[in-house]
Amino acid sequence: MITVRVKCVLCERIDLLDDDLPLAKKLRNRPIHTYMCDECKERITKKTNKNRKQTTYDCES
C-alpha cells in the first residue's frame, strides 16, 4: 500500500492518505486543490452554518 503525505492548510497537521483514494488523486493531479484535515473541516462547517443562520438578507429593491 502506497501512502501520500498531505498537510492541512489551516493547522499544518500532516496526514497520510491511501494513494487510491479519490482525494489523493485529486490533490496529486490538480495542485490548486488544498487539503483540510477532518477537525478543521468540521470546525469551519459548524461556523459557516451558524453564520448562515444568523445572516438576514434584505431583498427590497
Backbone as a printed PyTorch tensor [residue, N CA C, xyz], in Angstrom:
tensor([[[  0.8400,  -1.1820,   0.0000],
         [  0.0000,   0.0000,   0.0000],
         [  0.8850,   1.2450,   0.0000]],

        [[  0.6020,   2.1280,  -0.9160],
         [  1.3430,   3.3730,  -1.0380],
         [  0.5300,   4.4750,  -0.3810]],

        [[  1.2070,   5.3430,   0.3680],
         [  0.5260,   6.4520,   1.0330],
         [  1.0560,   7.7810,   0.5180]],

        [[  0.2170,   8.7850,   0.6460],
         [  0.5580,  10.1410,   0.2350],
         [  0.5370,  11.0210,   1.4760]],

        [[  1.5800,  11.7940,   1.6790],
         [  1.6190,  12.7350,   2.8020],
         [  0.9650,  14.0340,   2.3740]],

        [[  0.0330,  14.5090,   3.1870],
         [ -0.6540,  15.7730,   2.9030],
         [ -0.6250,  16.6380,   4.1550]],

        [[ -0.6380,  17.9480,   3.9510],
         [ -0.5870,  18.8880,   5.0720],
         [ -1.8290,  19.7670,   5.0320]],

        [[ -2.4740,  19.8980,   6.1780],
         [ -3.6550,  20.7460,   6.3040],
         [ -3.2370,  22.2060,   6.1200]],

        [[ -4.0290,  22.9430,   5.3540],
         [ -3.6800,  24.3420,   5.0790],
         [ -3.9300,  25.2500,   6.2760]],

        [[ -4.7520,  24.8240,   7.2260],
         [ -5.0580,  25.6700,   8.3830],
         [ -4.1720,  25.3760,   9.5880]],

        [[ -4.0780,  24.1160,   9.9770],
         [ -3.3310,  23.7870,  11.1970],
         [ -1.9600,  23.1640,  10.9050]],

        [[ -1.6670,  22.9130,   9.6530],
         [ -0.3940,  22.3490,   9.1960],
         [ -0.1230,  20.9480,   9.7430]],

        [[ -1.1820,  20.2380,  10.1160],
         [ -1.0430,  18.8450,  10.5470],
         [ -0.7770,  17.9720,   9.3260]],

        [[  0.1230,  17.0230,   9.4660],
         [  0.4540,  16.1270,   8.3590],
         [ -0.2890,  14.8170,   8.5360]],

        [[ -1.0210,  14.4150,   7.4960],
         [ -1.7670,  13.1610,   7.4810],
         [ -1.2670,  12.2840,   6.3420]],

        [[ -1.5600,  11.0080,   6.4510],
         [ -1.2460,  10.0560,   5.3970],
         [ -2.5470,   9.5760,   4.7610]],

        [[ -2.6220,   9.6700,   3.4490],
         [ -3.7890,   9.1990,   2.7100],
         [ -3.3830,   8.0180,   1.8420]],

        [[ -4.2940,   7.0710,   1.6960],
         [ -4.0700,   5.9520,   0.7910],
         [ -4.0070,   6.4940,  -0.6340]],

        [[ -3.0630,   6.0250,  -1.4090],
         [ -2.8410,   6.5230,  -2.7600],
         [ -4.0380,   6.2950,  -3.6750]],

        [[ -4.8900,   5.3260,  -3.3770],
         [ -6.0240,   5.0060,  -4.2330],
         [ -7.2660,   5.8350,  -3.9380]],

        [[ -7.2520,   6.6230,  -2.8900],
         [ -8.4180,   7.4440,  -2.5500],
         [ -8.6280,   8.5390,  -3.5960]],

        [[ -9.8870,   8.8510,  -3.9050],
         [-10.1580,   9.9330,  -4.8670],
         [ -9.5600,  11.2750,  -4.4420]],

        [[ -9.5600,  11.5590,  -3.1410],
         [ -8.9760,  12.8150,  -2.6630],
         [ -7.4760,  12.8790,  -2.9540]],

        [[ -6.7730,  11.7750,  -2.7460],
         [ -5.3290,  11.7450,  -3.0150],
         [ -5.0570,  11.9600,  -4.5080]],

        [[ -5.8750,  11.3600,  -5.3490],
         [ -5.7040,  11.5340,  -6.7980],
         [ -5.9790,  12.9800,  -7.2030]],

        [[ -7.0140,  13.5800,  -6.5940],
         [ -7.3550,  14.9630,  -6.9130],
         [ -6.2260,  15.9050,  -6.5090]],

        [[ -5.6590,  15.6900,  -5.3360],
         [ -4.5720,  16.5530,  -4.8630],
         [ -3.3070,  16.3750,  -5.7060]],

        [[ -3.0680,  15.1690,  -6.1570],
         [ -1.8740,  14.8940,  -6.9420],
         [ -1.9920,  15.4670,  -8.3620]],

        [[ -3.1690,  15.3640,  -8.9710],
         [ -3.3360,  15.7710, -10.3600],
         [ -3.6830,  17.2420, -10.5360]],

        [[ -4.2200,  17.8650,  -9.5000],
         [ -4.6000,  19.2830,  -9.5870],
         [ -4.0180,  20.0140,  -8.3830]],

        [[ -2.8350,  20.5570,  -8.5170],
         [ -2.1550,  21.1660,  -7.3730],
         [ -2.8700,  22.3870,  -6.7900]],

        [[ -3.8480,  22.9460,  -7.4880],
         [ -4.5610,  24.1110,  -6.9580],
         [ -5.4770,  23.7060,  -5.8050]],

        [[ -5.8960,  22.4530,  -5.7490],
         [ -6.7440,  21.9870,  -4.6610],
         [ -5.9290,  21.8680,  -3.3760]],

        [[ -6.5700,  22.1680,  -2.2660],
         [ -5.8810,  22.1100,  -0.9860],
         [ -6.5220,  21.0780,  -0.0760]],

        [[ -5.7640,  20.6160,   0.8880],
         [ -6.2320,  19.6090,   1.8350],
         [ -6.5450,  20.2680,   3.1680]],

        [[ -7.6650,  19.8570,   3.7640],
         [ -8.0400,  20.3130,   5.0840],
         [ -8.3540,  19.0750,   5.9300]],

        [[ -7.7480,  18.9670,   7.1180],
         [ -7.9700,  17.8100,   7.9730],
         [ -9.4290,  17.7770,   8.4520]],

        [[ -9.8630,  16.6520,   8.9680],
         [-11.2590,  16.4720,   9.3780],
         [-11.6690,  17.4420,  10.4860]],

        [[-10.7800,  17.6890,  11.4470],
         [-11.1130,  18.5990,  12.5470],
         [-11.3270,  20.0240,  12.0400]],

        [[-10.4520,  20.4780,  11.1680],
         [-10.5900,  21.8340,  10.6300],
         [-11.8310,  21.9330,   9.7440]],

        [[-12.0630,  20.9290,   8.9400],
         [-13.2320,  20.9280,   8.0660],
         [-14.5250,  20.9810,   8.8780]],

        [[-14.5760,  20.2080,   9.9620],
         [-15.7580,  20.2010,  10.8210],
         [-15.9460,  21.5480,  11.5120]],

        [[-14.8530,  22.1270,  11.9920],
         [-14.9210,  23.4240,  12.6650],
         [-15.4180,  24.5150,  11.7090]],

        [[-14.8940,  24.5400,  10.5010],
         [-15.2970,  25.5350,   9.5070],
         [-16.7570,  25.3350,   9.1060]],

        [[-17.1770,  24.0920,   8.9450],
         [-18.5640,  23.7980,   8.5820],
         [-19.5280,  24.2780,   9.6560]],

        [[-19.2130,  24.0220,  10.9180],
         [-20.0720,  24.4660,  12.0220],
         [-20.1830,  25.9820,  12.0510]],

        [[-19.0560,  26.6720,  11.9200],
         [-19.0750,  28.1380,  11.9560],
         [-19.8220,  28.7080,  10.7540]],

        [[-19.6550,  28.1060,   9.5990],
         [-20.3410,  28.5710,   8.3980],
         [-21.8430,  28.4110,   8.5400]],

        [[-22.2760,  27.2510,   8.9990],
         [-23.7070,  27.0190,   9.1810],
         [-24.2970,  27.9660,  10.2200]],

        [[-23.5630,  28.2320,  11.2780],
         [-24.0120,  29.1640,  12.3080],
         [-24.1650,  30.5710,  11.7260]],

        [[-23.1870,  31.0020,  10.9430],
         [-23.2480,  32.3340,  10.3320],
         [-24.3750,  32.4320,   9.3130]],

        [[-24.6220,  31.3750,   8.5790],
         [-25.7080,  31.3890,   7.6000],
         [-27.0640,  31.5220,   8.2840]],

        [[-27.2370,  30.9070,   9.4400],
         [-28.4960,  31.0010,  10.1640],
         [-28.7010,  32.3970,  10.7340]],

        [[-27.6280,  33.0730,  11.1220],
         [-27.7170,  34.3880,  11.7360],
         [-27.8840,  35.5070,  10.7140]],

        [[-27.4390,  35.2860,   9.4920],
         [-27.4500,  36.3360,   8.4870],
         [-28.8520,  36.4910,   7.9080]],

        [[-29.2990,  37.7390,   7.8290],
         [-30.5750,  38.0250,   7.1780],
         [-30.2860,  38.8170,   5.9090]],

        [[-31.0200,  38.5110,   4.8810],
         [-30.8160,  39.1740,   3.6100],
         [-31.9890,  40.1130,   3.3530]],

        [[-31.6640,  41.3500,   3.0650],
         [-32.6780,  42.3360,   2.7590],
         [-32.8090,  42.4170,   1.2440]],

        [[-33.9310,  41.9310,   0.7300],
         [-34.1190,  41.8340,  -0.7200],
         [-35.0130,  42.9420,  -1.2540]],

        [[-35.1900,  44.0180,  -0.5430],
         [-36.0150,  45.1140,  -1.0160],
         [-35.2660,  45.9030,  -2.0720]],

        [[-35.9420,  46.1260,  -3.1760],
         [-35.3160,  46.8860,  -4.2600],
         [-36.0340,  48.1790,  -4.5250]]])
